[in-house]
Amino acid sequence: MNVSTTDRTGRRATGIWSKARLGLAVVFTGTLLLTGCTIGDGGAQDTQVAEAPAEPSAVIDLSVAEGSTDANPVEPIVLTATDGRFDSVVMRNPEGLQVEGEFNPEFTEWRTTEELGYGRQYTLESTATDEAGLVTRRNASFTTLTPTIMTAAYLTTGEGSVVGIGQPVAVMFDEPIADRRAAQDNIHITTEPAVEGAFYWVSDQEVRWRPAEYWAPGTKIDVHVDIYGQDLGGGMYGQQDAQSSFEIGDAVISRVDDSTKQIVIERNGEVVKTMPTSMGKAATPTPNGVYVIGEKHASMIMDSSTYGVAVDSAEGYRTPVQYATRMSYSGIFVHAAPWSVWAQGSQNTSHGCLNVTTADAKWFYDNAKRGDIFEVTGTVGDTLPGWDGLGDWNVPWETWKAGNAEQGAA
């Protein structure tokens, strides 16, 4: 027995089964001698009727309809041999390279072991031999489905990253998802230790998963977004899968109350830093609630036009800032504001951001990590909404747990 498999670079994916066959031939010759008188035509004549050649009994079946144009690229192509065993199976892609596959131990089944591509034609050549040594051959071709549109998925937590106790598993798509349930069902999350968690969509392009309470430091999370070959509604399919594994680091929680205008930062329950701040003024108050720290920028331009306020209006601005750490999708940052040092700790003057000194902004930039918690209380503003994207913990757990895959994001 000789078995080998093939990848797309050209290694063979065939199996050969053979056995010695015993042929039996029987030859008979005879001569009939007649003597004496002859009656009639003078002799007898032998006749021989040829037998029809035997038909092979092995039958080869294919899991996909021959000539089909909508084969799913992630479903294995399976060939089965009934009343026989495979000698050889070769499947090729449009470039002529063999597709990887393997036989079962009995050589009665062969299946692909690699994913196929979208909208590509594949050919199959196969042979199987029955107990009598007769060979059945089957050749076929088929084409995989062609999506109307594709979407890619992105994870905000990088592979091997260490994040804060408030970091949700966040999956972002580059297209609005028509069938959010289908997308959600193809996201697989495992944690160590195991915790209860649930999905919640903050928009048609982003779904997030979090536990009921903040993560425990040291928790390990593994995420697989298996959307390639999956129908996400409206003819949309996943462009590729995504995966990330990350870990929960120290428990860092920053708190600020408008009555004191002091940011107090705790790490694992101990106060490590206090810094005065100037938050949003009465016309543009900083929302209350729980924030999740996002990305950080050593320098950036703050531009009011990004949220609909013209730069040349009375409340407009376009200001370069240093050491900006994001707290919300809506544009709230902790950042350096040397122009408001006089007000920090005593008066609110900003458009919603938390102004601090350049030295304090750099400290926060250097020490904060994605997923850390920041709690704001006592302002005249509303509560940061859950759909903001970094306001996950402001959605009550029972609401979050119930999910919203079948409805618009809250």
C-alpha positions as a Markdown table, in Angstrom:
| # | Residue | x | y | z |
|---|---|---|---|---|
| 1 | Met | 0.0 | 0.0 | 0.0 |
| 2 | Asn | 1.3 | 3.4 | -1.0 |
| 3 | Val | -0.4 | 6.6 | 0.3 |
| 4 | Ser | 0.5 | 10.2 | -0.1 |
| 5 | Thr | -1.3 | 13.6 | 0.1 |
| 6 | Thr | -0.9 | 16.8 | -1.9 |
| 7 | Asp | -0.8 | 20.5 | -1.1 |
| 8 | Arg | -1.3 | 23.3 | -3.6 |
| 9 | Thr | 2.4 | 23.5 | -4.4 |
| 10 | Gly | 2.2 | 20.2 | -6.2 |
| 11 | Arg | 2.8 | 17.2 | -3.8 |
| 12 | Arg | 0.7 | 14.2 | -4.9 |
| 13 | Ala | -2.6 | 13.5 | -3.2 |
| 14 | Thr | -3.2 | 9.9 | -4.4 |
| 15 | Gly | -3.5 | 6.5 | -2.9 |
| 16 | Ile | -2.8 | 3.2 | -4.7 |
| 17 | Trp | -4.3 | -0.1 | -3.7 |
| 18 | Ser | -3.4 | -3.2 | -5.7 |
| 19 | Lys | -3.4 | -6.9 | -5.2 |
| 20 | Ala | -2.3 | -9.9 | -7.0 |
| 21 | Arg | -5.0 | -11.4 | -9.1 |
| 22 | Leu | -5.4 | -15.1 | -10.0 |
| 23 | Gly | -6.5 | -15.8 | -13.5 |
| 24 | Leu | -7.9 | -19.2 | -14.4 |
| 25 | Ala | -8.0 | -20.3 | -18.0 |
| 26 | Val | -9.4 | -23.6 | -19.1 |
| 27 | Val | -8.7 | -24.9 | -22.6 |
| 28 | Phe | -10.3 | -27.9 | -24.1 |
| 29 | Thr | -9.7 | -29.3 | -27.6 |
| 30 | Gly | -11.3 | -32.4 | -29.0 |
| 31 | Thr | -11.3 | -34.4 | -32.3 |
| 32 | Leu | -14.3 | -36.4 | -33.4 |
| 33 | Leu | -13.6 | -39.2 | -35.9 |
| 34 | Leu | -16.6 | -40.7 | -37.9 |
| 35 | Thr | -16.5 | -44.0 | -39.9 |
| 36 | Gly | -19.0 | -45.7 | -42.0 |
| 37 | Cys | -21.9 | -44.4 | -44.0 |
| 38 | Thr | -22.9 | -40.7 | -43.9 |
| 39 | Ile | -26.5 | -39.6 | -43.6 |
| 40 | Gly | -27.7 | -36.0 | -44.1 |
| 41 | Asp | -25.1 | -33.3 | -44.4 |
| 42 | Gly | -22.4 | -35.6 | -43.5 |
| 43 | Gly | -21.4 | -34.2 | -40.0 |
| 44 | Ala | -22.2 | -32.3 | -36.8 |
| 45 | Gln | -21.2 | -28.6 | -36.3 |
| 46 | Asp | -20.2 | -27.1 | -32.8 |
| 47 | Thr | -21.4 | -23.6 | -31.9 |
| 48 | Gln | -20.0 | -21.1 | -29.3 |
| 49 | Val | -21.8 | -18.1 | -27.8 |
| 50 | Ala | -19.5 | -15.2 | -26.5 |
| 51 | Glu | -20.2 | -14.0 | -23.0 |
| 52 | Ala | -20.6 | -10.2 | -22.4 |
| 53 | Pro | -17.7 | -8.7 | -20.5 |
| 54 | Ala | -18.2 | -8.3 | -16.8 |
| 55 | Glu | -19.1 | -4.8 | -15.5 |
| 56 | Pro | -17.1 | -3.3 | -12.5 |
| 57 | Ser | -19.2 | -3.2 | -9.4 |
| 58 | Ala | -17.4 | -0.4 | -7.6 |
| 59 | Val | -19.4 | 2.9 | -7.5 |
| 60 | Ile | -17.8 | 6.3 | -6.9 |
| 61 | Asp | -20.0 | 9.0 | -5.4 |
| 62 | Leu | -19.2 | 12.7 | -5.0 |
| 63 | Ser | -20.5 | 15.0 | -2.3 |
| 64 | Val | -21.0 | 17.9 | -4.6 |
| 65 | Ala | -23.2 | 17.9 | -7.7 |
| 66 | Glu | -21.1 | 17.5 | -10.9 |
| 67 | Gly | -21.0 | 20.7 | -12.8 |
| 68 | Ser | -22.4 | 22.8 | -9.9 |
| 69 | Thr | -21.4 | 26.4 | -9.5 |
| 70 | Asp | -22.2 | 27.1 | -5.9 |
| 71 | Ala | -20.1 | 24.7 | -3.9 |
| 72 | Asn | -19.2 | 26.1 | -0.5 |
| 73 | Pro | -15.4 | 26.5 | -0.2 |
| 74 | Val | -15.2 | 25.5 | 3.4 |
| 75 | Glu | -17.2 | 22.3 | 3.2 |
| 76 | Pro | -14.9 | 19.3 | 2.5 |
| 77 | Ile | -15.3 | 17.6 | -0.9 |
| 78 | Val | -15.9 | 13.9 | -0.2 |
| 79 | Leu | -15.6 | 10.9 | -2.6 |
| 80 | Thr | -16.9 | 7.5 | -1.5 |
| 81 | Ala | -16.3 | 4.1 | -3.1 |
| 82 | Thr | -19.0 | 1.5 | -2.7 |
| 83 | Asp | -18.2 | -2.2 | -3.4 |
| 84 | Gly | -14.6 | -1.3 | -4.0 |
| 85 | Arg | -11.5 | 0.6 | -2.8 |
| 86 | Phe | -9.9 | 3.7 | -4.2 |
| 87 | Asp | -6.7 | 3.3 | -6.2 |
| 88 | Ser | -6.2 | 7.1 | -6.9 |
| 89 | Val | -7.9 | 10.4 | -6.4 |
| 90 | Val | -6.4 | 13.6 | -7.8 |
| 91 | Met | -8.1 | 17.0 | -7.4 |
| 92 | Arg | -6.7 | 20.1 | -9.1 |
| 93 | Asn | -7.3 | 23.8 | -8.9 |
| 94 | Pro | -7.4 | 26.1 | -11.9 |
| 95 | Glu | -3.6 | 26.5 | -11.9 |
| 96 | Gly | -3.3 | 22.7 | -12.2 |
| 97 | Leu | -1.9 | 22.3 | -8.6 |
| 98 | Gln | -3.2 | 19.4 | -6.6 |
| 99 | Val | -5.5 | 20.1 | -3.7 |
| 100 | Glu | -4.6 | 18.4 | -0.4 |
| 101 | Gly | -6.7 | 15.5 | 0.7 |
| 102 | Glu | -6.6 | 12.2 | 2.5 |
| 103 | Phe | -8.1 | 8.7 | 2.4 |
| 104 | Asn | -9.7 | 6.9 | 5.3 |
| 105 | Pro | -7.9 | 3.7 | 6.5 |
| 106 | Glu | -10.1 | 1.4 | 4.4 |
| 107 | Phe | -9.5 | 3.5 | 1.2 |
| 108 | Thr | -13.3 | 3.8 | 0.7 |
| 109 | Glu | -13.4 | 7.5 | 1.3 |
| 110 | Trp | -11.3 | 10.5 | 0.3 |
| 111 | Arg | -11.8 | 14.1 | 1.4 |
| 112 | Thr | -10.2 | 17.5 | 1.0 |
| 113 | Thr | -8.2 | 18.8 | 4.0 |
| 114 | Glu | -7.8 | 22.4 | 2.8 |
| 115 | Glu | -10.2 | 25.2 | 2.2 |
| 116 | Leu | -11.0 | 26.1 | -1.4 |
| 117 | Gly | -11.2 | 29.5 | -3.0 |
| 118 | Tyr | -14.3 | 31.5 | -4.0 |
| 119 | Gly | -15.4 | 31.4 | -7.6 |
| 120 | Arg | -12.9 | 28.7 | -8.7 |
| 121 | Gln | -13.3 | 25.6 | -10.9 |
| 122 | Tyr | -11.8 | 22.3 | -9.7 |
| 123 | Thr | -11.4 | 19.0 | -11.5 |
| 124 | Leu | -11.4 | 15.5 | -10.1 |
| 125 | Glu | -10.0 | 12.2 | -11.5 |
| 126 | Ser | -10.6 | 9.0 | -9.5 |
| 127 | Thr | -10.4 | 5.2 | -9.9 |
| 128 | Ala | -11.6 | 2.4 | -7.6 |
| 129 | Thr | -11.2 | -1.4 | -8.0 |
| 130 | Asp | -13.8 | -4.0 | -7.0 |
| 131 | Glu | -13.1 | -7.5 | -5.6 |
| 132 | Ala | -12.9 | -9.0 | -9.1 |
| 133 | Gly | -10.2 | -6.6 | -10.0 |
| 134 | Leu | -12.3 | -4.5 | -12.3 |
| 135 | Val | -11.7 | -0.7 | -12.3 |
| 136 | Thr | -14.3 | 2.1 | -12.1 |
| 137 | Arg | -13.2 | 5.5 | -13.2 |
| 138 | Arg | -15.0 | 8.8 | -12.5 |
| 139 | Asn | -13.9 | 12.3 | -13.6 |
| 140 | Ala | -15.8 | 15.4 | -12.6 |
| 141 | Ser | -15.6 | 19.2 | -12.3 |
| 142 | Phe | -17.4 | 21.8 | -10.2 |
| 143 | Thr | -17.1 | 25.5 | -9.3 |
| 144 | Thr | -17.3 | 27.2 | -5.9 |
| 145 | Leu | -19.7 | 30.0 | -5.1 |
| 146 | Thr | -19.0 | 33.6 | -6.0 |
| 147 | Pro | -20.0 | 36.1 | -3.2 |
| 148 | Thr | -22.0 | 39.2 | -4.2 |
| 149 | Ile | -19.9 | 41.1 | -1.6 |
| 150 | Met | -17.3 | 40.2 | 1.0 |
| 151 | Thr | -16.5 | 41.6 | 4.4 |
| 152 | Ala | -13.3 | 41.3 | 6.5 |
| 153 | Ala | -13.3 | 41.1 | 10.3 |
| 154 | Tyr | -10.9 | 42.9 | 12.6 |
| 155 | Leu | -10.1 | 42.4 | 16.3 |
| 156 | Thr | -9.1 | 45.4 | 18.4 |
| 157 | Thr | -7.0 | 43.2 | 20.7 |
| 158 | Gly | -3.8 | 42.2 | 19.1 |
| 159 | Glu | -2.3 | 38.8 | 19.3 |
| 160 | Gly | -0.4 | 38.4 | 22.6 |
| 161 | Ser | -1.5 | 41.7 | 24.0 |
| 162 | Val | -2.1 | 42.5 | 27.6 |
| 163 | Val | -5.3 | 44.5 | 28.3 |
| 164 | Gly | -7.3 | 45.9 | 31.1 |
| 165 | Ile | -10.1 | 44.4 | 33.2 |
| 166 | Gly | -12.8 | 46.2 | 31.2 |
| 167 | Gln | -11.7 | 45.2 | 27.7 |
| 168 | Pro | -14.5 | 43.5 | 25.7 |
| 169 | Val | -13.9 | 41.2 | 22.9 |
| 170 | Ala | -14.5 | 43.6 | 20.0 |
| 171 | Val | -15.1 | 42.4 | 16.4 |
| 172 | Met | -15.4 | 45.1 | 13.7 |
| 173 | Phe | -16.5 | 44.4 | 10.1 |
| 174 | Asp | -15.7 | 46.6 | 7.2 |
| 175 | Glu | -19.3 | 46.3 | 5.8 |
| 176 | Pro | -22.7 | 46.5 | 7.5 |
| 177 | Ile | -23.8 | 43.0 | 8.4 |
| 178 | Ala | -27.3 | 42.0 | 7.2 |
| 179 | Asp | -27.6 | 38.8 | 9.2 |
| 180 | Arg | -26.0 | 39.7 | 12.5 |
| 181 | Arg | -27.0 | 36.3 | 14.1 |
| 182 | Ala | -25.1 | 34.4 | 11.4 |
| 183 | Ala | -22.0 | 36.5 | 12.0 |
| 184 | Gln | -22.3 | 36.3 | 15.8 |
| 185 | Asp | -22.7 | 32.5 | 15.7 |
| 186 | Asn | -19.4 | 32.1 | 13.9 |
| 187 | Ile | -17.4 | 34.0 | 16.6 |
| 188 | His | -16.0 | 31.5 | 19.0 |
| 189 | Ile | -14.6 | 32.6 | 22.4 |
| 190 | Thr | -12.9 | 30.5 | 25.1 |
| 191 | Thr | -11.6 | 31.9 | 28.4 |
| 192 | Glu | -9.3 | 30.4 | 31.1 |
| 193 | Pro | -10.8 | 30.3 | 33.7 |
| 194 | Ala | -14.2 | 29.9 | 32.1 |
| 195 | Val | -16.6 | 32.9 | 32.6 |
| 196 | Glu | -20.1 | 33.6 | 31.5 |
| 197 | Gly | -20.3 | 36.2 | 28.7 |
| 198 | Ala | -22.6 | 37.5 | 26.0 |
| 199 | Phe | -22.6 | 39.4 | 22.7 |
| 200 | Tyr | -24.0 | 42.8 | 22.1 |
| 201 | Trp | -24.0 | 44.8 | 18.8 |
| 202 | Val | -23.1 | 48.5 | 19.2 |
| 203 | Ser | -23.7 | 49.0 | 15.4 |
| 204 | Asp | -24.3 | 47.0 | 12.3 |
| 205 | Gln | -20.5 | 46.8 | 11.9 |
| 206 | Glu | -19.4 | 46.0 | 15.4 |
| 207 | Val | -20.3 | 43.3 | 17.9 |
| 208 | Arg | -18.7 | 43.1 | 21.4 |
| 209 | Trp | -18.6 | 40.3 | 24.0 |
| 210 | Arg | -18.0 | 40.8 | 27.7 |
| 211 | Pro | -18.6 | 39.0 | 31.0 |
| 212 | Ala | -21.1 | 40.1 | 33.7 |
| 213 | Glu | -18.3 | 41.6 | 35.8 |
| 214 | Tyr | -14.9 | 43.0 | 35.1 |
| 215 | Trp | -12.3 | 40.4 | 34.1 |
| 216 | Ala | -10.0 | 38.9 | 36.8 |
| 217 | Pro | -6.4 | 39.7 | 36.2 |
| 218 | Gly | -4.5 | 36.8 | 34.6 |
| 219 | Thr | -7.6 | 35.6 | 32.6 |
| 220 | Lys | -6.6 | 34.3 | 29.1 |
| 221 | Ile | -8.9 | 34.8 | 26.2 |
| 222 | Asp | -8.8 | 33.1 | 22.8 |
| 223 | Val | -11.0 | 34.4 | 19.9 |
| 224 | His | -11.7 | 32.8 | 16.5 |
| 225 | Val | -13.8 | 34.7 | 14.0 |
| 226 | Asp | -14.7 | 31.9 | 11.5 |
| 227 | Ile | -16.6 | 33.7 | 8.8 |
| 228 | Tyr | -14.8 | 32.5 | 5.6 |
| 229 | Gly | -17.4 | 30.6 | 3.6 |
| 230 | Gln | -20.2 | 31.7 | 5.8 |
| 231 | Asp | -23.4 | 33.4 | 4.5 |
| 232 | Leu | -23.8 | 36.7 | 6.4 |
| 233 | Gly | -26.9 | 37.7 | 4.6 |
| 234 | Gly | -27.7 | 39.5 | 1.3 |
| 235 | Gly | -25.1 | 37.5 | -0.6 |
| 236 | Met | -22.3 | 38.7 | 1.7 |
| 237 | Tyr | -19.6 | 36.2 | 2.7 |
| 238 | Gly | -16.6 | 36.4 | 5.0 |
| 239 | Gln | -13.4 | 37.4 | 3.2 |
| 240 | Gln | -11.2 | 35.6 | 5.7 |
| 241 | Asp | -11.1 | 34.3 | 9.2 |
| 242 | Ala | -9.5 | 36.3 | 12.1 |
| 243 | Gln | -8.0 | 35.1 | 15.4 |
| 244 | Ser | -6.4 | 36.6 | 18.5 |
| 245 | Ser | -5.3 | 35.5 | 21.9 |
| 246 | Phe | -4.7 | 38.0 | 24.7 |
| 247 | Glu | -4.5 | 38.2 | 28.5 |
| 248 | Ile | -5.9 | 40.4 | 31.2 |
| 249 | Gly | -3.3 | 42.5 | 33.1 |
| 250 | Asp | -3.3 | 44.5 | 36.3 |
| 251 | Ala | -6.6 | 45.9 | 37.5 |
| 252 | Val | -6.3 | 49.6 | 36.8 |
| 253 | Ile | -9.3 | 51.9 | 37.5 |
| 254 | Ser | -9.2 | 55.7 | 37.2 |
| 255 | Arg | -11.9 | 57.7 | 38.9 |
| 256 | Val | -12.9 | 61.4 | 38.8 |
| 257 | Asp | -15.7 | 63.2 | 40.5 |
| 258 | Asp | -16.7 | 66.6 | 39.3 |
| 259 | Ser | -16.9 | 67.8 | 42.9 |
| 260 | Thr | -13.2 | 67.4 | 43.4 |
| 261 | Lys | -11.9 | 67.5 | 39.8 |
| 262 | Gln | -9.1 | 65.1 | 40.7 |
| 263 | Ile | -8.3 | 62.0 | 38.8 |
| 264 | Val | -7.4 | 59.2 | 41.2 |
| 265 | Ile | -5.7 | 56.2 | 39.6 |
| 266 | Glu | -5.6 | 52.8 | 41.4 |
| 267 | Arg | -3.6 | 49.7 | 40.4 |
| 268 | Asn | -4.7 | 46.5 | 42.0 |
| 269 | Gly | -6.5 | 48.4 | 44.7 |
| 270 | Glu | -3.7 | 50.8 | 45.6 |
| 271 | Val | -3.7 | 54.5 | 44.7 |
| 272 | Val | -0.6 | 55.2 | 42.4 |
| 273 | Lys | -1.4 | 58.7 | 41.0 |
| 274 | Thr | -3.6 | 61.7 | 41.5 |
| 275 | Met | -3.8 | 64.5 | 39.0 |
| 276 | Pro | -6.0 | 67.7 | 38.8 |
| 277 | Thr | -8.2 | 68.0 | 35.7 |
| 278 | Ser | -10.5 | 70.4 | 33.9 |
| 279 | Met | -13.5 | 68.6 | 32.3 |
| 280 | Gly | -16.3 | 69.7 | 30.0 |
| 281 | Lys | -17.9 | 73.0 | 30.7 |
| 282 | Ala | -21.6 | 73.4 | 31.2 |
| 283 | Ala | -22.4 | 73.7 | 27.5 |
| 284 | Thr | -20.3 | 70.6 | 26.6 |
| 285 | Pro | -20.2 | 68.5 | 29.8 |
| 286 | Thr | -18.3 | 65.3 | 30.1 |
| 287 | Pro | -20.8 | 62.4 | 30.3 |
| 288 | Asn | -21.0 | 60.3 | 33.4 |
| 289 | Gly | -20.5 | 56.6 | 33.5 |
| 290 | Val | -17.9 | 53.9 | 33.0 |
| 291 | Tyr | -15.4 | 54.3 | 30.1 |
| 292 | Val | -13.1 | 51.8 | 28.6 |
| 293 | Ile | -9.6 | 53.1 | 27.6 |
| 294 | Gly | -8.9 | 52.8 | 23.9 |
| 295 | Glu | -6.0 | 53.7 | 21.7 |
| 296 | Lys | -3.3 | 56.3 | 22.5 |
| 297 | His | -1.7 | 59.0 | 20.4 |
| 298 | Ala | 1.6 | 60.8 | 21.2 |
| 299 | Ser | 0.2 | 63.7 | 19.2 |
| 300 | Met | -2.9 | 64.4 | 17.2 |
| 301 | Ile | -5.2 | 67.2 | 15.9 |
| 302 | Met | -8.4 | 67.8 | 17.8 |
| 303 | Asp | -10.9 | 69.0 | 15.2 |
| 304 | Ser | -14.5 | 69.9 | 16.1 |
| 305 | Ser | -15.7 | 69.3 | 12.5 |
| 306 | Thr | -15.3 | 65.6 | 13.1 |
| 307 | Tyr | -18.4 | 65.7 | 15.3 |
| 308 | Gly | -20.3 | 68.3 | 13.3 |
| 309 | Val | -19.2 | 71.6 | 14.7 |
| 310 | Ala | -17.6 | 73.9 | 12.2 |
| 311 | Val | -14.0 | 74.9 | 13.0 |
| 312 | Asp | -14.8 | 78.6 | 12.4 |
| 313 | Ser | -17.9 | 78.6 | 14.6 |
| 314 | Ala | -18.1 | 80.0 | 18.1 |
| 315 | Glu | -17.5 | 76.5 | 19.7 |
| 316 | Gly | -15.3 | 75.3 | 16.9 |
| 317 | Tyr | -11.6 | 74.4 | 17.2 |
| 318 | Arg | -8.7 | 72.7 | 15.5 |
| 319 | Thr | -6.0 | 72.2 | 18.1 |
| 320 | Pro | -2.9 | 70.1 | 18.1 |
| 321 | Val | -2.5 | 68.2 | 21.4 |
| 322 | Gln | 0.1 | 65.8 | 23.0 |
| 323 | Tyr | -0.4 | 62.5 | 24.8 |
| 324 | Ala | -4.0 | 61.9 | 24.0 |
| 325 | Thr | -5.6 | 58.7 | 25.4 |
| 326 | Arg | -9.0 | 57.8 | 24.1 |
| 327 | Met | -11.9 | 57.2 | 26.4 |
| 328 | Ser | -14.9 | 57.2 | 24.0 |
| 329 | Tyr | -15.7 | 56.8 | 20.3 |
| 330 | Ser | -17.4 | 60.2 | 20.5 |
| 331 | Gly | -14.0 | 61.9 | 21.0 |
| 332 | Ile | -13.4 | 62.2 | 24.7 |
| 333 | Phe | -9.7 | 61.9 | 25.6 |
| 334 | Val | -7.3 | 62.5 | 28.5 |
| 335 | His | -4.8 | 64.8 | 27.0 |
| 336 | Ala | -2.2 | 67.6 | 27.7 |
| 337 | Ala | -3.8 | 71.0 | 27.9 |
| 338 | Pro | -1.1 | 73.5 | 29.0 |
| 339 | Trp | -3.5 | 76.4 | 28.2 |
| 340 | Ser | -5.9 | 75.3 | 31.0 |
| 341 | Val | -3.5 | 74.5 | 33.8 |
| 342 | Trp | -4.9 | 77.5 | 35.7 |
| 343 | Ala | -8.4 | 75.8 | 35.7 |
| 344 | Gln | -7.3 | 72.2 | 36.4 |
| 345 | Gly | -8.6 | 71.1 | 39.7 |
| 346 | Ser | -11.0 | 74.0 | 40.1 |
| 347 | Gln | -13.0 | 74.8 | 37.0 |
| 348 | Asn | -14.3 | 73.0 | 33.9 |
| 349 | Thr | -13.4 | 74.6 | 30.6 |
| 350 | Ser | -13.1 | 71.9 | 28.0 |
| 351 | His | -15.4 | 70.6 | 25.2 |
| 352 | Gly | -15.7 | 67.3 | 27.1 |
| 353 | Cys | -12.2 | 66.0 | 27.3 |
| 354 | Leu | -10.2 | 65.7 | 30.5 |
| 355 | Asn | -7.5 | 68.4 | 30.4 |
| 356 | Val | -4.4 | 67.7 | 32.4 |
| 357 | Thr | -0.8 | 69.0 | 32.5 |
| 358 | Thr | 1.6 | 67.8 | 29.9 |
| 359 | Ala | 3.6 | 65.9 | 32.6 |
| 360 | Asp | 0.4 | 64.2 | 33.8 |
| 361 | Ala | -0.8 | 63.5 | 30.3 |
| 362 | Lys | 2.5 | 61.8 | 29.5 |
| 363 | Trp | 2.3 | 59.7 | 32.7 |
| 364 | Phe | -1.2 | 58.6 | 31.8 |
| 365 | Tyr | -0.2 | 57.9 | 28.2 |
| 366 | Asp | 2.8 | 55.8 | 29.4 |
| 367 | Asn | 0.8 | 53.8 | 32.1 |
| 368 | Ala | -2.7 | 53.4 | 30.8 |
| 369 | Lys | -3.5 | 50.4 | 28.6 |
| 370 | Arg | -6.3 | 49.4 | 26.3 |
| 371 | Gly | -9.2 | 48.1 | 28.4 |
| 372 | Asp | -8.5 | 49.9 | 31.7 |
| 373 | Ile | -11.5 | 51.3 | 33.4 |
| 374 | Phe | -12.2 | 55.1 | 33.8 |
| 375 | Glu | -15.2 | 56.1 | 35.9 |
| 376 | Val | -16.7 | 59.6 | 35.7 |
| 377 | Thr | -19.3 | 60.8 | 38.2 |
| 378 | Gly | -21.0 | 64.0 | 39.4 |
| 379 | Thr | -21.1 | 66.0 | 36.1 |
| 380 | Val | -24.1 | 67.7 | 34.7 |
| 381 | Gly | -23.9 | 65.5 | 31.6 |
| 382 | Asp | -25.9 | 62.4 | 30.7 |
| 383 | Thr | -24.5 | 58.9 | 30.9 |
| 384 | Leu | -22.2 | 57.7 | 28.1 |
| 385 | Pro | -24.3 | 55.4 | 26.0 |
| 386 | Gly | -23.5 | 51.8 | 25.5 |
| 387 | Trp | -23.5 | 52.2 | 21.7 |
| 388 | Asp | -20.7 | 54.6 | 21.9 |
| 389 | Gly | -18.4 | 51.6 | 21.7 |
| 390 | Leu | -16.4 | 52.3 | 24.8 |
| 391 | Gly | -19.4 | 52.6 | 27.1 |
| 392 | Asp | -20.0 | 48.8 | 27.2 |
| 393 | Trp | -20.3 | 48.7 | 31.0 |
| 394 | Asn | -23.1 | 51.3 | 31.0 |
| 395 | Val | -25.5 | 48.7 | 29.5 |
| 396 | Pro | -27.1 | 46.7 | 32.3 |
| 397 | Trp | -26.0 | 43.1 | 32.3 |
| 398 | Glu | -29.6 | 41.7 | 31.8 |
| 399 | Thr | -30.0 | 43.9 | 28.7 |
| 400 | Trp | -26.6 | 43.0 | 27.4 |
| 401 | Lys | -27.1 | 39.3 | 28.1 |
| 402 | Ala | -30.4 | 39.3 | 26.2 |
| 403 | Gly | -28.6 | 40.5 | 23.1 |
| 404 | Asn | -29.8 | 42.4 | 20.1 |
| 405 | Ala | -28.7 | 40.4 | 17.1 |
| 406 | Glu | -32.3 | 40.4 | 15.8 |
| 407 | Gln | -32.8 | 44.2 | 16.3 |
| 408 | Gly | -31.1 | 47.5 | 15.7 |
| 409 | Ala | -28.2 | 48.3 | 18.0 |
| 410 | Ala | -29.2 | 50.1 | 21.2 |
